[in-house]
Amino acid sequence: MDPALFIAIAVIFTTLFITVRYAAECYIRPFRRCRSCHGKGRKPNRIGRGTHECRRCRATGLRLRIGRHLWNHFRALHRDATR
């Protein structure tokens, strides 16, 4: 087997594996921790010692994954087009 062909096949299978794994992750766990508040739902104030609710996650500590957001969008498009 040609080394270039072997490398090309390895890259294709690796990319396919990563894509399928991310799709499964979006299906099993559609939410991830908010990066802004680190999943706590609250952020410290800049001045003083208090905290305030995180605006990005609306104080839940969770955000919808990008892949799940796209899945929901395309599913809604399909549902609306087939009615």
CNS distance restraints for C-alpha pairs under 8 A (distance, minus, plus):
assign (resid   1 and name CA) (resid   5 and name CA) 7.12 0.50 0.50
assign (resid   1 and name CA) (resid   6 and name CA) 6.89 0.50 0.50
assign (resid   2 and name CA) (resid   6 and name CA) 6.32 0.50 0.50
assign (resid   3 and name CA) (resid   7 and name CA) 6.20 0.50 0.50
assign (resid   4 and name CA) (resid   8 and name CA) 6.19 0.50 0.50
assign (resid   5 and name CA) (resid   9 and name CA) 6.15 0.50 0.50
assign (resid   6 and name CA) (resid  10 and name CA) 6.13 0.50 0.50
assign (resid   7 and name CA) (resid  11 and name CA) 6.16 0.50 0.50
assign (resid   8 and name CA) (resid  12 and name CA) 6.23 0.50 0.50
assign (resid   9 and name CA) (resid  13 and name CA) 6.15 0.50 0.50
assign (resid  10 and name CA) (resid  14 and name CA) 6.01 0.50 0.50
assign (resid  11 and name CA) (resid  15 and name CA) 6.08 0.50 0.50
assign (resid  12 and name CA) (resid  16 and name CA) 6.09 0.50 0.50
assign (resid  13 and name CA) (resid  17 and name CA) 5.97 0.50 0.50
assign (resid  14 and name CA) (resid  18 and name CA) 6.20 0.50 0.50
assign (resid  15 and name CA) (resid  19 and name CA) 6.16 0.50 0.50
assign (resid  16 and name CA) (resid  20 and name CA) 6.14 0.50 0.50
assign (resid  17 and name CA) (resid  21 and name CA) 6.05 0.50 0.50
assign (resid  18 and name CA) (resid  22 and name CA) 6.15 0.50 0.50
assign (resid  19 and name CA) (resid  23 and name CA) 6.19 0.50 0.50
assign (resid  20 and name CA) (resid  24 and name CA) 6.17 0.50 0.50
assign (resid  21 and name CA) (resid  25 and name CA) 6.14 0.50 0.50
assign (resid  22 and name CA) (resid  26 and name CA) 6.14 0.50 0.50
assign (resid  22 and name CA) (resid  67 and name CA) 7.82 0.50 0.50
assign (resid  23 and name CA) (resid  27 and name CA) 6.24 0.50 0.50
assign (resid  23 and name CA) (resid  67 and name CA) 7.06 0.50 0.50
assign (resid  24 and name CA) (resid  28 and name CA) 6.04 0.50 0.50
assign (resid  25 and name CA) (resid  29 and name CA) 5.60 0.50 0.50
assign (resid  25 and name CA) (resid  30 and name CA) 7.15 0.50 0.50
assign (resid  26 and name CA) (resid  30 and name CA) 4.65 0.50 0.50
assign (resid  26 and name CA) (resid  31 and name CA) 7.70 0.50 0.50
assign (resid  26 and name CA) (resid  65 and name CA) 6.74 0.50 0.50
assign (resid  26 and name CA) (resid  67 and name CA) 6.15 0.50 0.50
assign (resid  26 and name CA) (resid  68 and name CA) 5.35 0.50 0.50
assign (resid  27 and name CA) (resid  68 and name CA) 7.17 0.50 0.50
assign (resid  30 and name CA) (resid  64 and name CA) 5.97 0.50 0.50
assign (resid  30 and name CA) (resid  65 and name CA) 5.87 0.50 0.50
assign (resid  30 and name CA) (resid  68 and name CA) 5.85 0.50 0.50
assign (resid  31 and name CA) (resid  62 and name CA) 5.90 0.50 0.50
assign (resid  31 and name CA) (resid  63 and name CA) 5.36 0.50 0.50
assign (resid  31 and name CA) (resid  64 and name CA) 4.51 0.50 0.50
assign (resid  31 and name CA) (resid  65 and name CA) 5.59 0.50 0.50
assign (resid  32 and name CA) (resid  62 and name CA) 5.50 0.50 0.50
assign (resid  32 and name CA) (resid  63 and name CA) 5.42 0.50 0.50
assign (resid  32 and name CA) (resid  64 and name CA) 6.31 0.50 0.50
assign (resid  32 and name CA) (resid  65 and name CA) 6.20 0.50 0.50
assign (resid  33 and name CA) (resid  38 and name CA) 6.22 0.50 0.50
assign (resid  33 and name CA) (resid  39 and name CA) 4.65 0.50 0.50
assign (resid  33 and name CA) (resid  61 and name CA) 5.86 0.50 0.50
assign (resid  33 and name CA) (resid  62 and name CA) 4.68 0.50 0.50
assign (resid  33 and name CA) (resid  63 and name CA) 6.11 0.50 0.50
assign (resid  34 and name CA) (resid  38 and name CA) 5.38 0.50 0.50
assign (resid  34 and name CA) (resid  39 and name CA) 4.98 0.50 0.50
assign (resid  34 and name CA) (resid  41 and name CA) 7.93 0.50 0.50
assign (resid  34 and name CA) (resid  56 and name CA) 7.56 0.50 0.50
assign (resid  34 and name CA) (resid  57 and name CA) 6.37 0.50 0.50
assign (resid  34 and name CA) (resid  61 and name CA) 5.37 0.50 0.50
assign (resid  34 and name CA) (resid  62 and name CA) 5.13 0.50 0.50
assign (resid  34 and name CA) (resid  63 and name CA) 5.50 0.50 0.50
assign (resid  35 and name CA) (resid  39 and name CA) 7.06 0.50 0.50
assign (resid  36 and name CA) (resid  54 and name CA) 7.49 0.50 0.50
assign (resid  36 and name CA) (resid  56 and name CA) 7.19 0.50 0.50
assign (resid  37 and name CA) (resid  41 and name CA) 5.85 0.50 0.50
assign (resid  37 and name CA) (resid  42 and name CA) 6.05 0.50 0.50
assign (resid  37 and name CA) (resid  43 and name CA) 5.65 0.50 0.50
assign (resid  37 and name CA) (resid  54 and name CA) 6.42 0.50 0.50
assign (resid  37 and name CA) (resid  61 and name CA) 6.88 0.50 0.50
assign (resid  38 and name CA) (resid  61 and name CA) 7.11 0.50 0.50
assign (resid  39 and name CA) (resid  60 and name CA) 7.60 0.50 0.50
assign (resid  39 and name CA) (resid  61 and name CA) 3.92 0.50 0.50
assign (resid  39 and name CA) (resid  62 and name CA) 6.13 0.50 0.50
assign (resid  40 and name CA) (resid  59 and name CA) 7.67 0.50 0.50
assign (resid  40 and name CA) (resid  60 and name CA) 7.54 0.50 0.50
assign (resid  40 and name CA) (resid  61 and name CA) 5.10 0.50 0.50
assign (resid  41 and name CA) (resid  53 and name CA) 6.03 0.50 0.50
assign (resid  41 and name CA) (resid  54 and name CA) 5.41 0.50 0.50
assign (resid  41 and name CA) (resid  57 and name CA) 6.90 0.50 0.50
assign (resid  41 and name CA) (resid  58 and name CA) 7.21 0.50 0.50
assign (resid  41 and name CA) (resid  59 and name CA) 3.98 0.50 0.50
assign (resid  41 and name CA) (resid  60 and name CA) 5.14 0.50 0.50
assign (resid  41 and name CA) (resid  61 and name CA) 4.23 0.50 0.50
assign (resid  41 and name CA) (resid  62 and name CA) 7.93 0.50 0.50
assign (resid  42 and name CA) (resid  51 and name CA) 6.23 0.50 0.50
assign (resid  42 and name CA) (resid  52 and name CA) 5.52 0.50 0.50
assign (resid  42 and name CA) (resid  53 and name CA) 4.48 0.50 0.50
assign (resid  42 and name CA) (resid  54 and name CA) 5.08 0.50 0.50
assign (resid  42 and name CA) (resid  59 and name CA) 6.17 0.50 0.50
assign (resid  42 and name CA) (resid  61 and name CA) 7.87 0.50 0.50
assign (resid  43 and name CA) (resid  51 and name CA) 5.41 0.50 0.50
assign (resid  43 and name CA) (resid  52 and name CA) 5.51 0.50 0.50
assign (resid  43 and name CA) (resid  53 and name CA) 6.20 0.50 0.50
assign (resid  43 and name CA) (resid  54 and name CA) 5.85 0.50 0.50
assign (resid  44 and name CA) (resid  49 and name CA) 7.05 0.50 0.50
assign (resid  44 and name CA) (resid  50 and name CA) 6.11 0.50 0.50
assign (resid  44 and name CA) (resid  51 and name CA) 4.20 0.50 0.50
assign (resid  44 and name CA) (resid  52 and name CA) 6.37 0.50 0.50
assign (resid  45 and name CA) (resid  49 and name CA) 6.54 0.50 0.50
assign (resid  45 and name CA) (resid  50 and name CA) 5.67 0.50 0.50
assign (resid  45 and name CA) (resid  51 and name CA) 5.07 0.50 0.50
assign (resid  45 and name CA) (resid  52 and name CA) 6.50 0.50 0.50
assign (resid  53 and name CA) (resid  58 and name CA) 6.82 0.50 0.50
assign (resid  53 and name CA) (resid  59 and name CA) 5.17 0.50 0.50
assign (resid  54 and name CA) (resid  58 and name CA) 5.63 0.50 0.50
assign (resid  54 and name CA) (resid  59 and name CA) 5.08 0.50 0.50
assign (resid  54 and name CA) (resid  61 and name CA) 7.90 0.50 0.50
assign (resid  55 and name CA) (resid  59 and name CA) 6.86 0.50 0.50
assign (resid  57 and name CA) (resid  61 and name CA) 5.69 0.50 0.50
assign (resid  57 and name CA) (resid  62 and name CA) 5.86 0.50 0.50
assign (resid  57 and name CA) (resid  63 and name CA) 5.85 0.50 0.50
assign (resid  64 and name CA) (resid  68 and name CA) 6.66 0.50 0.50
assign (resid  64 and name CA) (resid  69 and name CA) 6.46 0.50 0.50
assign (resid  65 and name CA) (resid  69 and name CA) 6.16 0.50 0.50
assign (resid  66 and name CA) (resid  70 and name CA) 6.26 0.50 0.50
assign (resid  67 and name CA) (resid  71 and name CA) 6.13 0.50 0.50
assign (resid  68 and name CA) (resid  72 and name CA) 6.10 0.50 0.50
assign (resid  69 and name CA) (resid  73 and name CA) 6.23 0.50 0.50
assign (resid  70 and name CA) (resid  74 and name CA) 6.20 0.50 0.50
assign (resid  71 and name CA) (resid  75 and name CA) 6.03 0.50 0.50
assign (resid  72 and name CA) (resid  76 and name CA) 6.11 0.50 0.50
assign (resid  73 and name CA) (resid  77 and name CA) 6.28 0.50 0.50
assign (resid  74 and name CA) (resid  78 and name CA) 6.13 0.50 0.50
assign (resid  75 and name CA) (resid  79 and name CA) 6.11 0.50 0.50
assign (resid  76 and name CA) (resid  80 and name CA) 6.04 0.50 0.50
assign (resid  77 and name CA) (resid  81 and name CA) 6.06 0.50 0.50
assign (resid  78 and name CA) (resid  82 and name CA) 6.15 0.50 0.50
assign (resid  79 and name CA) (resid  83 and name CA) 6.46 0.50 0.50
